Amino acid sequence: MAENSSYDKITADGDTILVIGPDEARLCVQSCLLQAASKVFKAMFGPHYKEGQRSGLNGSKKEIPLPEDDVGAMTIICAVIHYRNDILPGELSSSEVLQISVVADKYDCKVALKHATHHWLDHRNVVSLKEQMELMTAAYLLDQAQAFSEITYAMMMEHAGSYLPFAQDQIDFGVPWELFYLLEAKRGSIHQQLGDILSVKYQYEDCPCGFKSKSAYGYLGILSAGGFLPSLYLDRLDGETAINRIKRAEQMGPPSEVEDCTGCDNYRWHRPAYSRESMLKNLQELKDGKGLCLHCISGGSRVYSEKPCSIEH
């Protein structure tokens, strides 16, 4: 087979040729670098595997057939391992990151790719659920716990529909099915926390001056205008994301002032039903929350197990 343009893309003076994919793309590499990065490659290049004993038509260069692998993903992985940052693409699509993670998981070279994958798993410019699902699966396969938490939290905050249409593809890559149950359960918990933040505070018995009743009535008017009363909220829950609800809540104005009665016996206990400053602080904490824990997910079923995670979260 004639050498193609990608033959010396990684290194021209390597000692091994990777023959990749059904089209048999050829990539010249240094076996010592691949062995240092991957125990799987170290075994393949050893004397006990036929791949390590096979020589091609290029003198002493060994040929390692990898017919099932993606040539683009393998090229990028080899470029990172060979310190060829000059040929790495500036941006990768979520599907390309997923392909890289599949190959990295197969050859157990996740540690060697750790810093590069940290950049590739940046989800901040990804808006579609399908792309976020692909990055989530990539983070799972690459054992990137921080990225996994951030991506799953974005999925819960930014999407209101079902996760199931894209679930099977991720399960096929090895993601446990329990993850999708936990995504839905925690998304429901976020909405519940938001409801608690917006609820009337300071549940004490009203006093004769009626301060609490007047304050609560004014706050309920604000909630009604924003569509946050239960009867109004349930009508729009199915189509509204948690982050949109939070943004609407942040735009609520301050309540009208309730005249305080200093002559009331309970004057010192008078508290407004709604504190905008406190609400905004709690909403920010909710936005800064964490997603699912990779160590809990990969450590076994969190649906049925009560064993605590070894990681603090």
Residue pairs with C-beta under 8 A, 6 or more apart in sequence:
1 24
1 26
3 26
4 25
4 26
6 25
6 26
6 27
6 71
6 75
7 17
7 26
7 27
7 28
8 28
9 27
9 28
9 75
9 79
9 87
10 27
10 28
10 29
10 75
10 78
10 79
10 82
10 84
10 87
11 28
11 29
11 30
11 82
11 84
12 28
13 28
14 28
14 29
14 30
14 31
14 61
15 30
15 31
15 32
15 60
15 61
15 62
16 28
16 29
16 30
16 31
16 34
16 45
16 61
16 62
16 63
16 64
17 26
17 27
17 28
17 29
17 56
17 58
17 61
17 62
17 63
17 64
18 26
18 27
18 29
18 64
18 66
18 74
18 78
19 25
19 26
19 63
19 64
19 65
19 66
19 67
20 26
20 27
20 66
20 67
20 69
20 70
20 71
20 74
20 75
21 66
21 67
21 68
21 69
21 70
21 71
22 67
23 71
24 65
24 67
25 71
27 71
27 74
27 75
27 78
28 61
29 78
29 82
30 82
31 41
31 45
31 62
33 81
33 82
34 41
34 42
34 45
34 78
34 81
35 41
35 42
35 45
36 42
36 112
37 81
37 109
37 111
37 112
38 107
38 108
38 109
38 112
39 108
40 106
40 107
40 108
40 109
41 107
41 109
43 49
44 51
44 52
44 64
45 51
45 52
45 62
45 64
46 52
47 53
51 62
51 64
51 65
52 62
52 64
53 62
54 62
54 63
54 64
54 65
55 61
55 62
55 63
56 62
56 63
66 74
69 103
69 106
70 99
70 102
70 103
72 96
72 99
73 96
73 99
73 100
73 102
73 103
74 103
76 88
76 89
76 92
76 96
76 100
77 100
77 103
77 104
77 107
77 109
77 113
78 84
79 85
79 87
79 88
80 88
80 112
80 113
80 116
81 109
81 112
81 113
88 116
92 100
92 120
93 131
94 126
94 130
94 131
94 132
94 134
94 135
94 138
95 131
95 134
97 117
97 120
97 121
97 134
97 135
97 138
98 134
98 135
98 137
98 138
98 173
100 113
100 117
100 120
100 138
101 117
101 137
101 138
101 139
101 141
101 142
102 141
102 173
104 110
104 113
104 117
104 141
104 142
105 141
105 142
105 174
110 117
110 141
110 142
110 143
113 142
114 142
114 144
117 138
117 142
117 144
117 147
118 144
118 147
120 138
121 135
121 138
121 139
121 142
121 144
121 147
121 151
123 132
123 135
123 147
123 150
123 151
123 154
126 132
126 135
127 158
129 155
129 159
129 161
129 163
129 166
130 166
132 151
132 154
132 155
132 158
132 159
133 155
133 163
133 166
133 169
133 170
135 147
135 151
136 148
136 151
136 152
136 155
136 170
136 175
137 170
137 173
137 175
138 144
139 145
139 147
139 148
139 151
139 294
140 148
140 174
140 175
140 294
140 297
140 298
141 173
141 174
143 294
143 298
144 294
145 293
145 294
145 295
145 311
148 291
148 292
148 294
148 297
149 290
149 291
149 292
149 293
149 294
149 313
150 291
151 291
152 183
152 291
152 292
153 289
153 290
153 291
153 292
154 291
155 163
155 183
155 291
156 183
156 186
156 187
156 190
156 242
156 291
157 190
157 241
157 242
157 243
157 287
158 241
158 242
158 243
159 241
160 237
160 238
160 239
160 240
160 241
160 242
163 180
163 183
163 184
164 180
167 177
167 180
170 179
171 177
176 297
176 301
178 297
178 301
178 302
178 303
179 292
179 297
181 303
182 292
182 297
182 302
182 303
183 292
186 291
186 292
187 242
190 242
190 286
190 289
191 237
191 242
191 245
193 286
194 242
194 245
194 246
194 249
194 283
194 286
195 233
197 249
197 279
197 282
197 283
197 286
198 223
198 228
198 249
198 279
200 216
200 219
200 220
200 273
200 274
201 271
201 273
201 274
201 275
201 278
202 212
202 271
202 272
202 273
204 212
204 269
204 271
206 212
206 213
207 264
207 265
207 266
207 269
207 270
208 264
208 265
209 261
209 263
209 264
209 266
211 258
211 260
211 261
211 264
211 266
211 270
212 270
212 273
214 258
215 255
215 258
215 271
215 272
215 273
215 274
216 273
218 255
218 256
218 258
218 273
218 274
219 255
219 272
219 273
219 274
220 229
222 252
222 253
222 255
222 274
223 229
223 252
224 232
226 248
226 249
226 251
226 252
227 233
227 236
227 248
228 248
228 249
243 287
246 283
246 286
246 287
249 279
249 283
250 280
250 283
252 276
252 279
253 276
254 276
255 272
255 273
255 274
255 276
258 272
260 267
260 270
261 267
264 270
290 313
293 309
293 311
293 313
295 309
295 310
295 311
296 302
296 309
296 311
299 307
299 309
299 310
300 307
